[in-house]
Amino acid sequence: MPGKYPNGIVFRITNHPVRGWEASFSLTEEEAQKLSRVDQDELKVSSTAKLGGFFSDAAELPLDEERMRRLFEELVSSGPPVVDVATSRAATPPPKKWSENLHIAYDIILQSNSDLWDGLTDEEAGEIFARRKQRSLIGIGNSWRPARRGLVRLGLVRDSGRTRALRSTNEGKVWVVTDSTWTIPEIGSDLKTDEEE
């Protein structure tokens, strides 16, 4: 169940330039992990109605104008960072240098070609990527997917045409390296995309 932030508030309000007003809640590690794996297409109307009920109930509570003004100003100026996936994808420039993330991502997919997996889904590769980077699985896709997309743009990784079941029971594309004999460059080396050659 969502708890309170350190300053005693239950939810934070942010105004995203694309999506508009949003509310966020403080979660435990376990809650965040569970929610990050939910197939949101399967959420029932009754669940979203309960959220609507919470906001209706909250709207009936007495207002603290001064506190809300201070919180509002603080949150608008320094609210939690939010990522718009479609906007981020469109704005992601092609990689120009062989980065550490590209290096690790390429090695993960290359290694999968030489064992029983024969390629990896983003979900599988993201877990390995998180372990290699010594990071939590929460939000790891925001680092993994741009690296994998960069490798695809460079022509180093491709969609195998196969899929594999994900935890959500949906099917995920299986990614493989294009040429396992390609020599991996030094981190920081300049690169060109297929479009630039």
N, CA, C and O of each residue as an XYZ file, in Angstrom:
788
protein
N       0.846     -1.178      0.000
C       0.000      0.000      0.000
C       0.889      1.238      0.000
O       1.829      1.314      0.791
N       0.611      2.217     -0.875
C       1.456      3.411     -0.926
C       1.585      4.079      0.438
O       0.617      4.165      1.194
N       2.799      4.553      0.744
C       3.050      5.215      2.020
C       3.234      6.708      1.825
O       2.919      7.253      0.767
N       3.752      7.373      2.871
C       3.957      8.817      2.789
C       5.393      9.125      2.403
O       6.316      8.384      2.741
N       5.569     10.237      1.684
C       6.902     10.736      1.390
C       7.503     11.288      2.680
O       6.782     11.507      3.653
N       8.841     11.520      2.697
C       9.480     12.012      3.933
C       8.855     13.287      4.487
O       8.853     13.482      5.702
N       8.321     14.168      3.623
C       7.738     15.411      4.137
C       6.273     15.253      4.534
O       5.590     16.244      4.792
N       5.784     14.002      4.585
C       4.444     13.745      5.097
C       3.326     13.760      4.078
O       2.172     13.523      4.435
N       3.634     14.035      2.808
C       2.557     14.045      1.814
C       2.331     12.632      1.287
O       3.251     11.814      1.263
N       1.106     12.354      0.869
C       0.737     11.017      0.376
C       0.971     10.905     -1.124
O       1.384      9.852     -1.610
N       0.712     11.972     -1.855
C       0.929     11.940     -3.301
C       1.548     13.248     -3.758
O       1.403     14.284     -3.109
N       2.239     13.182     -4.886
C       2.865     14.363     -5.472
C       2.150     14.699     -6.772
O       1.705     13.814     -7.503
N       2.049     15.993     -7.045
C       1.412     16.456     -8.277
C       2.492     17.027     -9.193
O       3.305     17.846     -8.764
N       2.499     16.595    -10.452
C       3.430     17.153    -11.431
C       2.665     17.540    -12.685
O       1.605     16.989    -12.980
N       3.216     18.488    -13.411
C       2.615     18.914    -14.683
C       3.600     18.588    -15.791
O       4.586     19.300    -15.978
N       3.337     17.508    -16.532
C       4.206     17.062    -17.611
C       3.893     17.859    -18.871
O       2.720     18.080    -19.172
N       4.915     18.301    -19.622
C       4.648     19.137    -20.790
C       3.814     18.462    -21.873
O       3.146     19.147    -22.648
N       3.838     17.141    -21.942
C       3.068     16.437    -22.976
C       1.785     15.846    -22.410
O       0.709     16.032    -22.979
N       1.895     15.127    -21.278
C       0.739     14.403    -20.752
C      -0.149     15.238    -19.847
O      -1.288     14.854    -19.581
N       0.347     16.375    -19.366
C      -0.463     17.197    -18.469
C      -0.246     16.817    -17.015
O       0.814     16.316    -16.641
N      -1.278     17.063    -16.189
C      -1.168     16.850    -14.740
C      -1.142     15.367    -14.399
O      -1.898     14.573    -14.959
N      -0.249     15.003    -13.457
C      -0.122     13.616    -13.007
C       0.067     13.589    -11.495
O       0.574     14.542    -10.902
N      -0.351     12.473    -10.876
C      -0.115     12.254     -9.444
C       0.795     11.041     -9.303
O       0.613     10.047    -10.006
N       1.778     11.111     -8.397
C       2.635      9.957     -8.142
C       2.618      9.640     -6.648
O       2.377     10.513     -5.814
N       2.881      8.360     -6.327
C       2.796      7.874     -4.951
C       4.115      7.236     -4.536
O       4.852      6.713     -5.372
N       4.406      7.283     -3.236
C       5.588      6.637     -2.683
C       5.295      5.140     -2.517
O       4.288      4.766     -1.915
N       6.182      4.281     -3.054
C       5.983      2.831     -2.997
C       7.166      2.156     -2.325
O       8.263      2.710     -2.259
N       6.927      0.963     -1.833
C       8.029      0.145     -1.326
C       8.713     -0.508     -2.529
O       8.167     -0.517     -3.632
N       9.902     -1.048     -2.309
C      10.634     -1.749     -3.373
C       9.788     -2.894     -3.941
O       9.722     -3.079     -5.156
N       9.141     -3.659     -3.052
C       8.323     -4.799     -3.477
C       7.139     -4.340     -4.326
O       6.842     -4.939     -5.360
N       6.457     -3.264     -3.881
C       5.319     -2.745     -4.651
C       5.767     -2.264     -6.027
O       5.105     -2.524     -7.032
N       6.891     -1.563     -6.061
C       7.389     -1.041     -7.337
C       7.739     -2.180     -8.282
O       7.432     -2.109     -9.472
N       8.380     -3.236     -7.768
C       8.729     -4.370     -8.621
C       7.482     -5.051     -9.177
O       7.426     -5.401    -10.356
N       6.482     -5.234     -8.313
C       5.248     -5.871     -8.770
C       4.559     -5.024     -9.832
O       4.155     -5.536    -10.876
N       4.424     -3.723     -9.563
C       3.737     -2.842    -10.513
C       4.483     -2.731    -11.838
O       3.861     -2.593    -12.891
N       5.819     -2.791    -11.792
C       6.590     -2.650    -13.030
C       6.374     -3.834    -13.971
O       6.686     -3.746    -15.159
N       5.841     -4.941    -13.447
C       5.632     -6.133    -14.276
C       4.166     -6.343    -14.667
O       3.840     -7.307    -15.361
N       3.296     -5.454    -14.228
C       1.863     -5.618    -14.498
C       1.561     -5.349    -15.966
O       2.056     -4.377    -16.537
N       0.751     -6.206    -16.576
C       0.227     -5.952    -17.917
C      -0.971     -5.031    -17.735
O      -2.050     -5.484    -17.350
N      -0.791     -3.750    -18.009
C      -1.826     -2.775    -17.703
C      -3.075     -2.929    -18.572
O      -4.129     -2.388    -18.238
N      -2.966     -3.658    -19.680
C      -4.157     -3.933    -20.491
C      -5.132     -4.843    -19.746
O      -6.313     -4.910    -20.085
N      -4.619     -5.548    -18.717
C      -5.460     -6.486    -17.977
C      -6.109     -5.856    -16.730
O      -6.877     -6.518    -16.033
N      -5.801     -4.581    -16.451
C      -6.414     -3.932    -15.288
C      -7.924     -3.845    -15.467
O      -8.414     -3.475    -16.534
N      -8.653     -4.190    -14.417
C     -10.114     -4.153    -14.490
C     -10.621     -2.740    -14.236
O      -9.963     -1.933    -13.580
N     -11.799     -2.463    -14.768
C     -12.431     -1.158    -14.585
C     -12.625     -0.876    -13.099
O     -12.527      0.270    -12.661
N     -12.902     -1.925    -12.327
C     -13.132     -1.730    -10.891
C     -11.880     -1.185    -10.200
O     -11.982     -0.409     -9.250
N     -10.683     -1.595    -10.683
C      -9.436     -1.104    -10.079
C      -9.255      0.381    -10.347
O      -8.916      1.140     -9.439
N      -9.479      0.800    -11.578
C      -9.320      2.219    -11.891
C     -10.429      3.033    -11.235
O     -10.221      4.196    -10.891
N     -11.609      2.432    -11.058
C     -12.708      3.137    -10.377
C     -12.337      3.410     -8.924
O     -12.703      4.452     -8.381
N     -11.608      2.480     -8.282
C     -11.170      2.685     -6.897
C     -10.215      3.885     -6.814
O     -10.267      4.667     -5.864
N      -9.350      4.014     -7.815
C      -8.469      5.177     -7.841
C      -9.282      6.457     -7.975
O      -9.007      7.454     -7.308
N     -10.286      6.416     -8.843
C     -11.167      7.574     -9.000
C     -11.866      7.906     -7.697
O     -12.047      9.079     -7.369
N     -12.267      6.869     -6.939
C     -12.920      7.065     -5.647
C     -11.994      7.738     -4.651
O     -12.424      8.586     -3.869
N     -10.708      7.356     -4.677
C      -9.731      7.987     -3.790
C      -9.665      9.486     -4.055
O      -9.677     10.286     -3.119
N      -9.596      9.869     -5.337
C      -9.499     11.296     -5.668
C     -10.795     12.030     -5.336
O     -10.763     13.194     -4.937
N     -11.923     11.362     -5.498
C     -13.191     11.992     -5.123
C     -13.243     12.240     -3.620
O     -13.662     13.308     -3.174
N     -12.805     11.227     -2.827
C     -12.782     11.371     -1.372
C     -11.815     12.483     -0.957
O     -12.118     13.287     -0.076
N     -10.635     12.513     -1.613
C      -9.629     13.521     -1.275
C     -10.138     14.922     -1.573
O      -9.788     15.873     -0.875
N     -10.964     15.055     -2.611
C     -11.488     16.372     -2.992
C     -12.427     16.933     -1.923
O     -12.659     18.141     -1.872
N     -12.972     16.053     -1.064
C     -13.893     16.495     -0.005
C     -13.174     16.937      1.263
O     -13.797     17.499      2.163
N     -11.866     16.688      1.342
C     -11.111     17.041      2.551
C     -10.866     18.549      2.624
O     -10.855     19.225      1.595
N     -10.669     19.085      3.849
C     -10.402     20.518      3.976
C      -9.091     20.901      3.284
O      -8.154     20.105      3.230
N      -9.036     22.110      2.762
C      -7.857     22.576      2.039
C      -6.918     23.325      2.979
O      -7.354     24.031      3.888
N      -5.628     23.154      2.739
C      -4.611     23.934      3.442
C      -3.931     24.759      2.357
O      -2.928     24.336      1.784
N      -4.478     25.927      2.082
C      -4.041     26.738      0.941
C      -2.551     27.072      0.991
O      -1.860     26.978     -0.024
N      -2.049     27.463      2.175
C      -0.647     27.862      2.266
C       0.285     26.690      2.013
O       1.256     26.807      1.265
N      -0.016     25.548      2.646
C       0.826     24.363      2.443
C       0.777     23.916      0.991
O       1.806     23.583      0.403
N      -0.421     23.908      0.411
C      -0.558     23.467     -0.966
C       0.174     24.410     -1.922
O       0.750     23.966     -2.914
N       0.151     25.704     -1.625
C       0.861     26.652     -2.482
C       2.365     26.364     -2.459
O       3.017     26.356     -3.503
N       2.916     26.124     -1.243
C       4.340     25.838     -1.125
C       4.702     24.516     -1.812
O       5.680     24.440     -2.557
N       3.900     23.479     -1.550
C       4.158     22.183     -2.177
C       4.047     22.273     -3.689
O       4.868     21.719     -4.421
N       3.022     22.978     -4.147
C       2.807     23.128     -5.576
C       4.024     23.789     -6.229
O       4.515     23.313     -7.253
N       4.505     24.874     -5.643
C       5.656     25.576     -6.212
C       6.897     24.691     -6.201
O       7.667     24.676     -7.162
N       7.087     23.950     -5.100
C       8.251     23.070     -4.990
C       8.180     21.937     -6.012
O       9.172     21.623     -6.669
N       7.011     21.332     -6.140
C       6.876     20.186     -7.032
C       6.942     20.579     -8.498
O       7.511     19.852     -9.313
N       6.370     21.713     -8.836
C       6.428     22.147    -10.230
C       7.866     22.451    -10.622
O       8.275     22.165    -11.747
N       8.639     23.030     -9.699
C      10.011     23.396    -10.033
C      10.988     22.227     -9.927
O      12.003     22.205    -10.623
N      10.691     21.253     -9.059
C      11.655     20.157     -8.883
C      10.980     18.813     -8.701
O      11.453     17.989     -7.918
N       9.882     18.572     -9.410
C       9.167     17.304     -9.299
C       9.994     16.147     -9.812
O      11.043     16.356    -10.421
N       9.535     14.922     -9.573
C      10.296     13.764    -10.013
C      10.402     13.731    -11.532
O       9.457     14.118    -12.219
N      11.542     13.272    -12.076
C      11.687     13.224    -13.523
C      10.709     12.216    -14.120
O      10.457     11.162    -13.536
N      10.167     12.545    -15.274
C       9.231     11.651    -15.950
C       9.709     11.466    -17.382
O      10.259     12.388    -17.984
N       9.498     10.279    -17.923
C       9.946     10.002    -19.283
C       8.747      9.688    -20.153
O       7.928      8.839    -19.802
N       8.638     10.363    -21.281
C       7.605     10.043    -22.257
C       8.257      9.150    -23.298
O       9.096      9.604    -24.076
N       7.864      7.858    -23.312
C       8.549      6.873    -24.138
C       8.521      7.251    -25.613
O       9.555      7.193    -26.279
N       7.348      7.640    -26.145
C       7.250      7.969    -27.565
C       8.128      9.162    -27.904
O       8.820      9.152    -28.923
N       8.110     10.188    -27.063
C       8.930     11.376    -27.316
C      10.409     11.028    -27.203
O      11.214     11.474    -28.021
N      10.773     10.233    -26.194
C      12.172      9.855    -26.021
C      12.670      9.051    -27.207
O      13.789      9.252    -27.680
N      11.831      8.134    -27.688
C      12.232      7.302    -28.815
C      12.484      8.164    -30.046
O      13.481      7.980    -30.743
N      11.578      9.108    -30.313
C      11.716      9.962    -31.485
C      12.922     10.874    -31.358
O      13.557     11.208    -32.358
N      13.246     11.284    -30.126
C      14.332     12.243    -29.916
C      15.696     11.587    -29.761
O      16.713     12.281    -29.767
N      15.741     10.251    -29.620
C      17.019      9.582    -29.406
C      17.867      9.654    -30.663
O      17.492      9.077    -31.683
N      19.000     10.348    -30.618
C      19.836     10.420    -31.815
C      20.586      9.112    -32.022
O      20.794      8.364    -31.067
N      20.992      8.828    -33.243
C      21.787      7.617    -33.454
C      23.106      7.733    -32.693
O      23.666      8.824    -32.585
N      23.604      6.613    -32.165
C      24.845      6.686    -31.400
C      26.003      7.136    -32.273
O      26.098      6.739    -33.434
N      26.878      7.958    -31.726
C      28.040      8.451    -32.458
C      29.324      7.805    -31.963
O      30.311      7.720    -32.693
N      29.300      7.349    -30.707
C      30.488      6.720    -30.135
C      30.110      5.364    -29.540
O      28.970      5.140    -29.132
N      31.084      4.480    -29.502
C      30.874      3.162    -28.902
C      30.944      3.344    -27.386
O      32.025      3.442    -26.806
N      29.763      3.386    -26.756
C      29.678      3.677    -25.323
C      29.762      2.398    -24.487
O      29.717      1.286    -25.012
N      29.885      2.590    -23.176
C      29.905      1.442    -22.265
C      28.591      0.662    -22.357
O      28.603     -0.569    -22.367
N      27.446      1.377    -22.426
C      26.151      0.698    -22.526
C      26.044     -0.112    -23.812
O      25.552     -1.240    -23.789
N      26.505      0.454    -24.949
C      26.495     -0.297    -26.204
C      27.394     -1.526    -26.081
O      27.041     -2.614    -26.537
N      28.550     -1.340    -25.463
C      29.520     -2.417    -25.298
C      28.911     -3.583    -24.506
O      28.987     -4.740    -24.921
N      28.311     -3.256    -23.369
C      27.716     -4.292    -22.517
C      26.530     -4.948    -23.225
O      26.389     -6.170    -23.214
N      25.671     -4.116    -23.847
C      24.484     -4.654    -24.525
C      24.880     -5.596    -25.665
O      24.289     -6.663    -25.827
N      25.883     -5.198    -26.454
C      26.326     -6.046    -27.570
C      26.877     -7.366    -27.038
O      26.561     -8.433    -27.565
N      27.702     -7.291    -25.992
C      28.294     -8.505    -25.426
C      27.216     -9.452    -24.893
O      27.328    -10.669    -25.044
N      26.171     -8.894    -24.267
C      25.078     -9.721    -23.741
C      24.397    -10.497    -24.871
O      24.164    -11.700    -24.752
N      24.081     -9.807    -25.959
C      23.392    -10.484    -27.072
C      24.346    -11.430    -27.792
O      23.937    -12.508    -28.221
N      25.614    -11.039    -27.929
C      26.611    -11.912    -28.566
C      26.753    -13.212    -27.785
O      26.763    -14.290    -28.380
N      26.862    -13.126    -26.457
C      27.005    -14.326    -25.627
C      25.787    -15.234    -25.750
O      25.909    -16.457    -25.688
N      24.614    -14.630    -25.926
C      23.399    -15.445    -26.023
C      23.373    -16.256    -27.313
O      22.673    -17.265    -27.391
N      24.128    -15.826    -28.332
C      24.162    -16.560    -29.601
C      24.997    -17.831    -29.492
O      24.910    -18.714    -30.345
N      25.812    -17.918    -28.431
C      26.713    -19.064    -28.343
C      26.269    -20.083    -27.294
O      26.980    -21.055    -27.038
N      25.105    -19.869    -26.689
C      24.626    -20.854    -25.721
C      23.230    -21.332    -26.103
O      22.819    -21.176    -27.253
N      22.508    -21.903    -25.171
C      21.204    -22.497    -25.461
C      20.121    -21.490    -25.804
O      19.107    -21.857    -26.398
N      20.318    -20.202    -25.437
C      19.254    -19.216    -25.652
C      19.065    -18.877    -27.121
O      17.929    -18.743    -27.575
N      20.151    -18.735    -27.878
C      20.082    -18.321    -29.278
C      19.315    -17.012    -29.425
O      18.303    -16.943    -30.123
N      19.813    -15.979    -28.757
C      19.176    -14.676    -28.788
C      18.411    -14.406    -27.504
O      18.149    -15.323    -26.726
N      18.051    -13.147    -27.281
C      17.364    -12.754    -26.053
C      16.250    -11.770    -26.333
O      16.323    -10.986    -27.280
N      15.213    -11.813    -25.503
C      14.181    -10.775    -25.535
C      14.709     -9.575    -24.755
O      15.701     -9.689    -24.036
N      14.049     -8.424    -24.893
C      14.442     -7.257    -24.108
C      14.330     -7.543    -22.614
O      15.153     -7.076    -21.826
N      13.316     -8.308    -22.225
C      13.124     -8.621    -20.805
C      14.299     -9.445    -20.274
O      14.848     -9.137    -19.216
N      14.684    -10.499    -21.015
C      15.797    -11.356    -20.587
C      17.113    -10.584    -20.566
O      17.877    -10.653    -19.602
N      17.359     -9.852    -21.641
C      18.613     -9.107    -21.749
C      18.677     -7.992    -20.708
O      19.742     -7.713    -20.158
N      17.529     -7.353    -20.435
C      17.488     -6.279    -19.444
C      17.889     -6.770    -18.061
O      18.537     -6.038    -17.313
N      17.515     -8.002    -17.707
C      17.892     -8.569    -16.408
C      19.405     -8.769    -16.315
O      20.017     -8.474    -15.288
N      19.999     -9.272    -17.394
C      21.454     -9.475    -17.414
C      22.160     -8.117    -17.365
O      23.150     -7.940    -16.655
N      21.628     -7.163    -18.133
C      22.174     -5.805    -18.179
C      22.170     -5.188    -16.777
O      23.151     -4.567    -16.370
N      21.070     -5.358    -16.041
C      20.958     -4.818    -14.680
C      22.023     -5.441    -13.774
O      22.647     -4.739    -12.979
N      22.232     -6.760    -13.891
C      23.253     -7.432    -13.068
C      24.647     -6.907    -13.406
O      25.443     -6.633    -12.508
N      24.939     -6.768    -14.686
C      26.264     -6.288    -15.102
C      26.510     -4.857    -14.637
O      27.632     -4.500    -14.278
N      25.460     -4.038    -14.644
C      25.595     -2.643    -14.227
C      25.407     -2.490    -12.710
O      25.536     -1.393    -12.166
N      25.094     -3.628    -12.027
C      24.839     -3.645    -10.585
C      23.731     -2.659    -10.222
O      23.868     -1.835     -9.319
N      22.631     -2.777    -10.961
C      21.484     -1.892    -10.748
C      20.230     -2.719    -10.505
O      20.186     -3.913    -10.801
N      19.216     -2.063     -9.963
C      17.918     -2.688     -9.746
C      17.228     -2.900    -11.088
O      17.535     -2.215    -12.064
N      16.300     -3.844    -11.136
C      15.523     -4.070    -12.358
C      14.537     -2.931    -12.617
O      14.084     -2.747    -13.746
N      14.206     -2.170    -11.575
C      13.223     -1.104    -11.728
C      13.779     -0.043    -12.666
O      14.812      0.567    -12.390
N      13.087      0.167    -13.769
C      13.480      1.190    -14.728
C      14.667      0.828    -15.597
O      15.147      1.672    -16.353
N      15.163     -0.416    -15.514
C      16.358     -0.782    -16.289
C      16.085     -0.712    -17.788
O      17.004     -0.492    -18.577
N      14.820     -0.899    -18.186
C      14.485     -0.813    -19.605
C      14.806      0.541    -20.194
O      15.056      0.651    -21.395
N      14.802      1.597    -19.351
C      15.126      2.938    -19.845
C      16.598      3.068    -20.222
O      16.965      3.994    -20.946
N      17.446      2.160    -19.747
C      18.853      2.127    -20.156
C      19.089      1.044    -21.190
O      19.857      1.231    -22.133
N      18.410     -0.113    -21.007
C      18.636     -1.230    -21.914
C      18.102     -0.959    -23.320
O      18.831     -1.125    -24.298
N      16.838     -0.543    -23.431
C      16.239     -0.403    -24.773
C      16.954      0.614    -25.666
O      17.153      0.329    -26.847
N      17.352      1.793    -25.157
C      18.094      2.705    -26.034
C      19.405      2.094    -26.540
O      19.799      2.328    -27.683
N      20.081      1.309    -25.686
C      21.331      0.662    -26.115
C      21.037     -0.376    -27.196
O      21.742     -0.439    -28.203
N      19.999     -1.190    -26.992
C      19.659     -2.200    -28.008
C      19.218     -1.532    -29.307
O      19.594     -1.986    -30.387
N      18.410     -0.441    -29.219
C      17.993      0.276    -30.430
C      19.204      0.859    -31.156
O      19.256      0.861    -32.386
N      20.179      1.357    -30.383
C      21.406      1.876    -30.992
C      22.136      0.797    -31.773
O      22.650      1.051    -32.863
N      22.182     -0.417    -31.212
C      22.833     -1.529    -31.901
C      22.085     -1.915    -33.172
O      22.698     -2.278    -34.176
N      20.762     -1.834    -33.121
C      19.956     -2.129    -34.321
C      20.243     -1.084    -35.391
O      20.436     -1.431    -36.556
N      20.273      0.215    -35.001
C      20.566      1.290    -35.967
C      21.930      1.110    -36.614
O      22.115      1.418    -37.791
N      22.882      0.608    -35.836
C      24.230      0.383    -36.358
C      24.318     -0.865    -37.230
O      25.345     -1.118    -37.860
N      23.228     -1.648    -37.264
C      23.229     -2.872    -38.064
C      23.938     -4.029    -37.382
O      24.246     -5.030    -38.028
N      24.204     -3.907    -36.074
C      24.938     -4.943    -35.342
C      24.023     -5.975    -34.706
O      24.450     -7.095    -34.424
N      22.766     -5.605    -34.476
C      21.774     -6.492    -33.861
C      20.525     -6.427    -34.717
O      20.188     -5.382    -35.272
N      19.837     -7.567    -34.817
C      18.609     -7.605    -35.626
C      17.543     -8.445    -34.938
O      17.821     -9.243    -34.044
N      16.319     -8.234    -35.387
C      15.184     -9.033    -34.951
C      15.339    -10.405    -35.616
O      15.444    -10.493    -36.840
N      15.351    -11.465    -34.817
C      15.545    -12.816    -35.358
C      14.323    -13.327    -36.110
O      14.401    -14.321    -36.831
N      13.178    -12.635    -35.937
C      11.934    -13.129    -36.526
C      11.211    -14.105    -35.608
O      10.108    -14.560    -35.911
N      11.850    -14.425    -34.473
C      11.234    -15.319    -33.490
C      10.753    -14.523    -32.292
O      11.185    -13.392    -32.068
N       9.855    -15.123    -31.526
C       9.399    -14.506    -30.274
C       9.491    -15.540    -29.157
O       9.571    -16.744    -29.402
N       9.476    -15.036    -27.924
C       9.493    -15.916    -26.763
C       8.550    -15.326    -25.724
O       8.390    -14.109    -25.642
N       7.926    -16.194    -24.929
C       6.969    -15.736    -23.909
C       7.671    -14.912    -22.841
O       8.758    -15.259    -22.380
N       7.020    -13.799    -22.453
C       7.503    -12.940    -21.380
C       6.758    -13.277    -20.096
O       5.816    -14.070    -20.123
N       7.162    -12.690    -18.971
C       6.457    -12.930    -17.702
C       4.988    -12.569    -17.810
O       4.137    -13.209    -17.192
N       4.691    -11.544    -18.593
C       3.308    -11.084    -18.733
C       2.475    -12.036    -19.584
O       1.270    -11.833    -19.733
N       3.095    -13.066    -20.142
C       2.520    -14.035    -21.091
C       2.398    -13.468    -22.500
O       1.979    -14.184    -23.410
N       2.756    -12.191    -22.705
C       2.856    -11.670    -24.065
C       4.099    -12.259    -24.709
O       4.932    -12.862    -24.032
N       4.222    -12.083    -26.022
C       5.398    -12.566    -26.736
C       6.358    -11.395    -26.965
O       5.927    -10.301    -27.331
N       7.647    -11.622    -26.751
C       8.664    -10.595    -26.980
C       9.578    -10.994    -28.123
O       9.903    -12.171    -28.278
N       9.998    -10.019    -28.927
C      10.937    -10.286    -30.026
C      12.242    -10.810    -29.457
O      12.688    -10.388    -28.390
N      12.850    -11.741    -30.192
C      14.163    -12.270    -29.811
C      15.212    -11.576    -30.673
O      15.137    -11.614    -31.901
N      16.197    -10.938    -30.024
C      17.236    -10.177    -30.709
C      18.516    -11.002    -30.793
O      18.891    -11.679    -29.836
N      19.183    -10.942    -31.946
C      20.447    -11.658    -32.156
C      21.451    -10.710    -32.811
O      21.067     -9.703    -33.407
N      22.752    -11.043    -32.694
C      23.757    -10.227    -33.387
C      23.717    -10.569    -34.868
O      23.400    -11.697    -35.244
N      24.037     -9.594    -35.701
C      24.008     -9.778    -37.156
C      25.205    -10.584    -37.625
O      25.071    -11.453    -38.487
N      26.390    -10.300    -37.058
C      27.622    -10.976    -37.479
C      28.467    -11.232    -36.240
O      29.066    -10.310    -35.687
N      28.513    -12.491    -35.806
C      29.226    -12.814    -34.558
C      30.740    -12.708    -34.705
O      31.455    -12.803    -33.708
N      31.251    -12.511    -35.931
C      32.702    -12.369    -36.120
C      33.137    -10.900    -36.097
O      34.327    -10.606    -36.210
N      32.176     -9.975    -35.951
C      32.498     -8.535    -35.934
C      33.394     -8.229    -34.747
O      33.177     -8.742    -33.649
N      34.392     -7.400    -34.964
C      35.329     -7.042    -33.900
C      34.771     -5.874    -33.093
O      34.486     -4.808    -33.639
N      34.621     -6.086    -31.796
C      34.082     -5.049    -30.911
C      35.132     -3.947    -30.742
O      36.279     -4.234    -30.397
N      34.742     -2.674    -30.987
C      35.711     -1.578    -30.863
C      35.955     -1.179    -29.415
O      35.272     -1.647    -28.504
N      36.930     -0.316    -29.218
C      37.220      0.241    -27.898
C      36.085      1.178    -27.487
O      35.497      1.845    -28.337
N      35.771      1.233    -26.187
C      34.775      2.179    -25.688
C      35.275      3.598    -25.985
O      36.431      3.926    -25.714
N      34.394      4.430    -26.543
C      34.747      5.794    -26.907
C      35.107      5.960    -28.373
O      35.275      7.085    -28.844
N      35.231      4.841    -29.114
C      35.542      4.928    -30.544
C      34.397      5.565    -31.308
O      33.233      5.363    -30.960
N      34.713      6.340    -32.358
C      33.691      6.934    -33.217
C      33.045      5.855    -34.068
O      33.712      4.935    -34.542
N      31.726      5.981    -34.256
C      30.967      5.019    -35.060
C      30.085      5.759    -36.033
O      29.801      6.944    -35.862
N      29.652      5.047    -37.059
C      28.679      5.593    -38.007
C      27.516      4.633    -38.116
O      27.701      3.418    -38.052
N      26.307      5.172    -38.281
C      25.134      4.329    -38.508
C      25.104      3.929    -39.967
O      25.815      4.506    -40.789
N      24.271      2.927    -40.295
C      24.111      2.504    -41.679
C      23.700      3.670    -42.563
O      24.115      3.755    -43.719
N      22.858      4.596    -42.004
C      22.346      5.719    -42.786
C      23.457      6.692    -43.134
O      23.372      7.380    -44.151
N      24.523      6.769    -42.294
C      25.575      7.738    -42.508
C      26.630      7.218    -43.466
O      27.421      8.002    -43.991
N      26.661      5.910    -43.706
C      27.709      5.337    -44.568
C      27.341      5.454    -46.020
O      28.103      5.026    -46.887
